[in-house]
């Protein structure tokens, strides 16, 4: 469009240059044709300006609104920080100051003030390019900056005048005033009079007095030049000019002017950050999807007033945000004691971080050697301390969904979206530790293995190949006695889980985990998978636990229900795919019944003792090597909730007991659920379906075993290993998957704290210093072959939520 206009302008100049002599010979004839050429030029410009339809849409332009399932606004998608208000919600002082200063004949003209235009033309000829535009012309520039532009050219002025005339033909004067005051910019990302009033005077537009109104209206001549924050003297002078104009046009008495002109600005400045809503990570995920959707459908997400109906419950979302922030703040105190205040004691790690920084790389590129570059960066103590603080800032995430339909109810991706927009629910892949164990037990129950089958609680060596042996162990000394699978999962026994893994088979466990919901992350079908060594996302884990809570039926998580227009008309609706049987119903019910014990008397008992939660609950805790990651997932018949806690850089670990999932992630979930119960948003009397195969005798035996350490009254046939005394069990697996075993007395090699896979010391990577830690049964000892190499491990990103799959099936 502009190319055509420029071409026409070039042709016109060439024509005038070519015919200039003839024009000079016949000036009167030329003058007679000037109006014709002017009219012709205007006719050419008219279709190059915004259409009447565009102008009508501009009046009702509204951002996309993301709604919760309970009818609350979660987020808005808008180009600028603006809060629209009606004209009657704006102080009359603002309107009086605006009209007196910018356009005192506003109610007399039809968009173009000819007298003012002529006066402005004369001032332009004298070198003053300011002034001349009416409020309607200024509105034309604000509404259509690309079409009208702001360059000081005849073309732009004509396009502005034509657009102003069109606006006047569509809207009333009050409508134009309202639109103008809602679109004008006031610096500091403040658009419109409402946000400006909040930014400069900490009040709403309806409360602005005469002085405050004159200050803001005075900025319109040049927001930067008359900025009251950095140029207060200029602002006062301009404010008083506005007050004088108000006196001139009978908007203010002379006596009031004399009293006001010496008053200070009285600013209460605070830059207003855009409201991100209560679910910014959800909004961020949805926005990426919606932009693509709107492009395909021909909608503008910033102006068409779309409404996105989601499954998020605003009350649960608020509880989740509060719980995560409250508990993470408490945990940060421990993190500071362990890391932030001991920066000097971790010199090797600190230097590693420095070598990964931009200033270090710049120093090396400038020709410095390693020692010189390190010294240069370390000399900048502010940078080093800020870097260390960032590295040692604890992160956390939370997700809750309804297991019956997999609708996401709450989603918190990090502690603070402004500081960390990385979504630890959907994007971060971390080792799940013992929260992965239920997949091993679920696979076993699906094969007909009973939860009362016993395994020997003893150190176990699993030979991977001729040179590699995996030795999973528990921190506390093994009992050397027979342990039921029920008790082993409740106490999170690594030794028993490893034996069960070899009986069921790593490939089968990986398949069961995928069927239950871990579908985006790669699962390595190796023995160590049993203890959660393959990184996964929190979304996958909560989804899989939802399968357990839903009798083994997997349903893909859904976040969007439908997209509506501003009038409520459904533009597109999304439905879930049909459910799949991720785990046999009987196996799922047995697994859930066993996991009740985790909450009642196992590693998850803090849910009841610390938070006083009652009802039918099941769950699992998880902690990875050196307390790098803490996990906890809680199942209720209508709500499955999970949390992860850790640092963005997995070379920073939590250490000590506070780093265990039972003492960090559990607290977030417990805090959330406690608030939810108090608000009566979940039914504490709701119950899971009773397991079909677990009888009362099994539970009595389990109770007797836990209280008196008694052997079960009834032994399940054919346990994998039996012994009368503690043994080391060596398990072999050939290429065809056949498993054999050998037992040797414990005395032959006393159990020691060791990695899962034993390898010669000379091939081990050097260990960086770590804080002292108190290990728990939840610790997963990562095999050396699976550990990240020395140096900065890359942050692992998961795929963004795909559409329509993770939002719902499009129909």
Secondary structure by P-SEA (a helix, b strand, c coil): caaaaaaaaaaaaaaaaaaaaaaaacaaaaaaaaaaaaaaaaaaaccccccaaaaaaaaacccbbbbcccccccccccccbbbbbccccccaaaaaaaaacccccccccccccaaaaaaaaaaaaaccccccccaaaaaaaaaccccccccccaaaaaaaaaaaaaaaacccaaaaaaaaaaccccccccccaaaaaaaccccccccccaaaaaaaaaaccccccccccccaaaaaaaaaaaaaaaaaaccccaaaaaaccccccccccccccccccccaaaaaaaaaaaaaaaaaacccccccbbbbbccccaaaaaaaaaaaaaaaaaaaaaaaaacccccccaaaaaaaaaaacaaaaaaaaacccaaaaaaaaaaaaaaaaaaaaaaacccbbbbbbccccccccccccccccccccccccccccccccccaaaaaaaaaaaacccccbbbbccbbbbbccccbbbbbbbccccccccccaaaaaaaccaaaaaaaaaaacaaaaaaaaaaacccccccccccccccccccccaaaaaaaaaaaaacccccccccccccccccccccbbbbbccccccccaaaaaaaaaaaccccccccccccccccccccccccbbbbcccccccbbbbbcccbbbbbbbbccccccccccccccccccaaaaaaaaaaaaaaaccccccccccccccccaaaaaaaaaaaaccccccccccccccccccccbbbbbbcccccccccccccccccccccccccccccccccccccccccccccccccccccccccccccccccccccccccccccc
